[in-house]
């Protein structure tokens, strides 16, 4: 189903009765949306002073279906990009046709549907065809709810990584690494929702937002959380690398990293809280704490004089751990600054 195009129509405002202003609805528009005499319309006042008019029973304009034809010799990377573009555009059904049977591409598609797409199921599959249906209802999983779930997953990743550093547990580290796929799924679904609003398929209120302006802030917020999840995964991978080397880190280094990691984790959670609650005072408090205290501790978490006793690979991994902690702190600052922008 195609999206209704934006068409500007000029109408003169007229006075009727004792002072009521009226304006007629464009005939072409009423036909397109199926409006009849006696039907109700709703008026939505936008922050920029404009007025949105829509039928009280809004017609479904969500993109229904699309198809992708894959030529011979096309790489799996290209196929996944095509799939993601259709998913993010808001299609409910995606059919992929292969001009030649390629088991590797079919396997990659199955994995992508499982690991990257929220609410997606393969409802039909043949040797040269696969049909993917997006079953989740946009109203049942609004954007703020997805954000909160992303935060819970990322917070758990950081917490478990710090635990695994103190008590090396390969199973926990592998779990953290795998959980980044969950964060990515949520992030892509947020982008899908926000794209649908931008294209006029839904109102901001349909996805849990108050106005169009919040689309930009929530898009930036979701990206920052997704990047923090990436660095939590990197922390786990580098701790895993140290464990594989059979290296026993000095208690001083381990203790410093865990202590600082908990402080950074606290800054992250407070930054997100300030955004979701539109709490400018809390956002300023988070930024001051980072700038005057936590940020300065990052440089001193690793006692350089102790590094001489460690192997080269462990030293490299410690450097990457330090970098990821700083990146998490930087993205937490970005989130707090977004919270301040939201209240401007």
C-alpha positions in Angstrom: 0.0 0.0 0.0 1.4 3.4 -1.0 1.8 6.3 1.5 -0.6 9.2 1.0 1.4 12.1 -0.5 1.4 15.5 1.2 -0.7 18.0 -0.8 -1.1 21.6 0.3 -4.6 23.1 -0.2 -5.6 26.7 0.5 -9.0 27.3 2.1 -10.6 30.6 3.2 -11.8 30.8 6.8 -15.4 31.9 7.1 -17.5 33.3 9.9 -20.8 31.6 10.8 -23.3 31.9 13.6 -22.4 34.1 16.6 -18.7 34.0 15.9 -17.7 30.5 15.0 -15.0 30.2 12.3 -15.3 27.3 9.8 -13.3 25.9 7.0 -14.3 23.3 4.4 -12.4 20.0 4.0 -10.8 19.3 0.6 -12.9 16.9 -1.4 -9.9 15.0 -2.7 -8.7 14.4 0.9 -12.1 13.2 2.1 -12.2 10.7 -0.7 -8.7 9.4 0.0 -9.4 8.7 3.7 -12.9 7.5 3.1 -14.6 10.3 5.1 -18.4 10.5 4.8 -21.1 13.0 6.1 -21.7 12.3 9.8 -18.2 10.9 10.5 -16.1 12.6 13.1 -12.7 14.1 12.7 -10.1 14.9 15.4 -8.0 18.0 15.6 -4.5 17.8 17.1 -2.7 21.0 18.0 1.1 20.8 17.2 3.8 22.7 19.1 4.6 24.8 16.0 1.1 26.2 15.9 -0.1 24.0 13.1 -3.3 21.9 13.3 -3.5 18.3 12.3 -6.8 17.0 11.1 -7.5 13.3 10.8 -10.5 10.9 10.8 -11.4 9.6 14.3 -11.1 6.1 12.8 -7.7 6.6 11.2 -7.2 4.4 8.1 -4.3 2.0 8.0 -1.6 3.5 5.9 1.2 1.3 7.1 3.2 -0.1 4.3 1.9 -3.6 3.9 4.3 -5.6 1.7 7.4 -5.4 -0.4 9.6 -7.8 -2.4 13.3 -8.1 -3.0 14.8 -10.0 -5.9 18.4 -11.2 -5.3 20.5 -11.8 -8.4 23.2 -14.5 -8.7 26.5 -13.6 -7.1 25.1 -11.0 -4.7 26.8 -11.2 -1.3 25.0 -11.8 1.9 26.0 -8.4 3.2 24.1 -6.7 0.3 21.1 -9.0 1.0 21.0 -8.0 4.7 21.3 -4.3 3.9 18.3 -4.7 1.6 16.3 -6.5 4.2 17.1 -4.0 6.9 16.2 -1.0 4.7 12.7 -2.6 4.1 12.3 -3.4 7.8 13.3 0.1 8.9 10.9 1.6 6.3 7.9 0.0 8.1 6.9 -2.9 5.8 4.8 -5.6 7.5 5.6 -8.3 5.0 8.9 -8.8 3.2 9.3 -11.4 0.4 12.9 -12.2 -0.7 13.3 -14.0 -4.0 16.6 -15.6 -5.0 17.4 -16.2 -8.7 19.5 -19.2 -7.7 19.4 -21.3 -4.6 22.1 -20.2 -2.2 22.1 -22.0 1.2 24.6 -19.5 2.8 22.3 -16.6 2.1 19.2 -18.4 3.4 21.1 -19.2 6.6 22.2 -15.6 7.0 18.6 -14.4 6.5 17.3 -16.8 9.1 19.9 -15.6 11.6 19.1 -11.9 10.8 15.4 -12.5 11.4 16.1 -14.2 14.7 18.8 -11.9 16.1 18.1 -8.5 14.5 14.3 -8.0 14.0 11.8 -7.5 16.7 8.5 -9.3 16.1 9.6 -10.8 12.8 8.8 -14.4 11.9 9.5 -16.5 8.7 6.0 -17.6 7.7 7.0 -19.2 4.3 10.2 -20.7 3.0 11.2 -22.4 -0.2 14.6 -23.1 -1.8 14.5 -19.8 -3.6 12.0 -17.8 -1.6 11.5 -16.6 2.0 8.6 -14.5 3.4 9.1 -12.5 6.6 6.1 -11.2 8.5 6.4 -8.4 11.2 3.8 -9.4 13.7 4.4 -6.9 16.6 1.8 -4.2 17.0 3.3 -0.7 17.2 0.8 0.4 19.9 1.7 -2.5 22.2 5.4 -1.6 22.3 5.8 2.2 22.4 9.2 3.8 22.0 9.7 4.8 25.7 8.9 1.2 26.8 11.6 -0.1 24.3 14.1 2.4 25.6 13.5 1.3 29.2 14.1 -2.3 28.1 17.3 -1.4 26.3 18.5 0.4 29.5 17.8 -2.7 31.6 19.6 -5.0 29.3 22.7 -2.6 28.9 22.8 -2.0 32.7 22.8 -5.8 33.3 25.6 -6.2 30.7 27.8 -3.6 32.6 27.0 -5.1 36.0 27.7 -8.7 34.9 30.9 -7.7 33.2 32.2 -6.0 36.3 31.3 -9.1 38.3 33.1 -11.4 35.8 36.2 -9.2 36.2 36.3 -9.9 39.9 35.3 -13.5 39.6 36.3 -14.7 36.2 33.3 -16.5 34.8 33.5 -17.3 31.1 29.8 -18.3 31.0 28.8 -14.9 32.3 31.1 -13.1 29.8 29.6 -15.1 26.9 26.1 -14.2 28.1 27.1 -10.5 28.0 28.5 -10.8 24.5 25.3 -12.4 23.3 23.0 -9.9 24.9 24.3 -7.1 22.6 22.1 -8.7 19.9 19.1 -7.9 22.1 20.1 -4.3 22.4 20.6 -4.1 18.6 17.1 -5.6 18.0 15.5 -3.0 20.2 17.5 -0.2 18.6 16.4 -1.2 15.1 12.8 -1.3 16.2 13.0 2.1 17.7 14.4 3.4 14.4 11.5 1.6 12.6 8.9 3.3 14.8 10.4 6.8 14.5 10.8 6.4 10.7 7.1 5.5 10.5 6.1 8.7 12.3 8.4 10.9 10.1 6.8 9.4 7.0 3.3 10.1 8.3 2.2 6.5 8.9 1.6 7.3 12.6 1.3 10.2 15.0 4.0 10.7 17.6 1.3 9.8 20.2 0.9 6.4 18.6 4.4 5.5 19.5 4.4 7.0 23.0 5.8 10.4 22.2 4.3 13.8 22.8 5.3 15.7 19.6 7.4 15.6 16.5 10.4 17.2 18.1 10.9 14.3 20.4 11.6 12.0 17.4 15.1 13.6 17.1 15.9 13.3 20.8 14.7 9.7 21.1 16.6 8.8 17.9 19.8 10.2 19.5 19.1 8.6 22.8 18.5 5.1 21.4 21.8 5.4 19.4 23.8 6.4 22.5 22.3 3.4 24.5 23.1 1.1 21.6 26.7 2.3 21.5 27.0 1.8 25.3 25.8 -1.7 24.8 28.6 -2.2 22.2 31.2 -1.0 24.6 29.8 -3.3 27.4 30.3 -6.1 24.9 33.8 -5.0 24.2 34.5 -4.9 28.0 33.4 -8.6 28.2 35.5 -9.6 25.2 38.7 -8.0 26.6 38.2 -9.5 30.0 37.7 -12.8 28.2 41.0 -12.2 26.4 42.8 -11.6 29.6 41.4 -14.8 31.1 42.5 -16.8 28.0 46.0 -15.6 28.6 45.8 -17.2 32.0 46.7 -13.8 33.5 45.9 -13.0 37.1 45.3 -9.2 37.3 46.6 -7.5 40.4 43.9 -6.8 43.0 44.6 -3.1 42.8 43.8 -2.9 39.1 40.8 -5.1 39.4 39.4 -3.2 42.3 40.0 0.2 40.6 38.2 -0.9 37.4 35.2 -2.4 39.3 34.8 0.7 41.5 35.0 3.1 38.6 32.8 0.9 36.5 30.1 1.1 39.2 30.3 4.8 39.3 30.0 5.0 35.5 27.1 2.6 35.5 25.4 5.0 38.0 26.0 8.0 35.8 24.5 6.1 32.8 21.3 5.2 34.7 20.9 8.7 36.2 21.4 10.3 32.7 18.7 8.1 31.2 16.4 8.9 34.2 16.9 12.6 33.6 15.9 12.2 30.0 12.8 10.1 30.5 11.6 12.3 33.4 12.7 15.6 31.6 14.6 16.5 34.8 17.0 19.2 33.8 18.4 19.6 37.4 19.3 15.9 37.5 20.9 16.1 34.1 23.1 19.0 35.2 24.0 17.1 38.4 25.1 14.1 36.3 27.3 16.3 34.0 28.9 18.0 37.0 29.7 14.7 38.6 31.3 13.4 35.5 33.3 16.5 34.7 34.6 17.2 38.2 35.0 13.7 39.5 34.4 10.5 37.5 36.1 11.6 34.3 39.4 12.3 36.1 39.4 8.9 37.6 39.6 7.1 34.3 43.2 8.0 33.7 44.3 6.7 37.1 42.5 3.3 37.2 45.5 1.5 35.9 48.8 1.8 37.9 51.3 2.0 35.1 54.1 0.7 37.3 52.3 -2.6 37.7 52.0 -3.2 34.0 55.6 -4.4 33.7 54.6 -7.6 35.3 51.9 -8.4 32.8 52.1 -10.0 29.3 51.7 -7.8 26.2 48.2 -9.1 25.3 46.8 -8.4 28.8 48.3 -4.9 28.7 46.6 -4.3 25.3 43.3 -5.6 26.7 43.5 -3.4 29.8 44.0 -0.4 27.5 40.9 -1.3 25.6 38.9 -1.8 28.8 40.0 1.7 29.9 38.9 3.1 26.5 35.5 1.4 26.7 34.8 2.8 30.2 35.6 6.3 28.9 33.3 5.8 25.9 30.4 4.7 28.1 31.0 7.8 30.2 31.1 10.0 27.1 27.8 8.6 25.8 26.2 9.0 29.3 27.2 12.7 29.1 25.5 12.9 25.6 22.3 11.5 27.1 22.3 14.0 30.0 22.8 16.8 27.5 19.9 15.5 25.5 17.8 15.8 28.6 18.7 19.4 29.0 17.9 20.0 25.3 14.5 18.4 25.8 13.5 21.1 28.4 14.8 24.1 26.4 
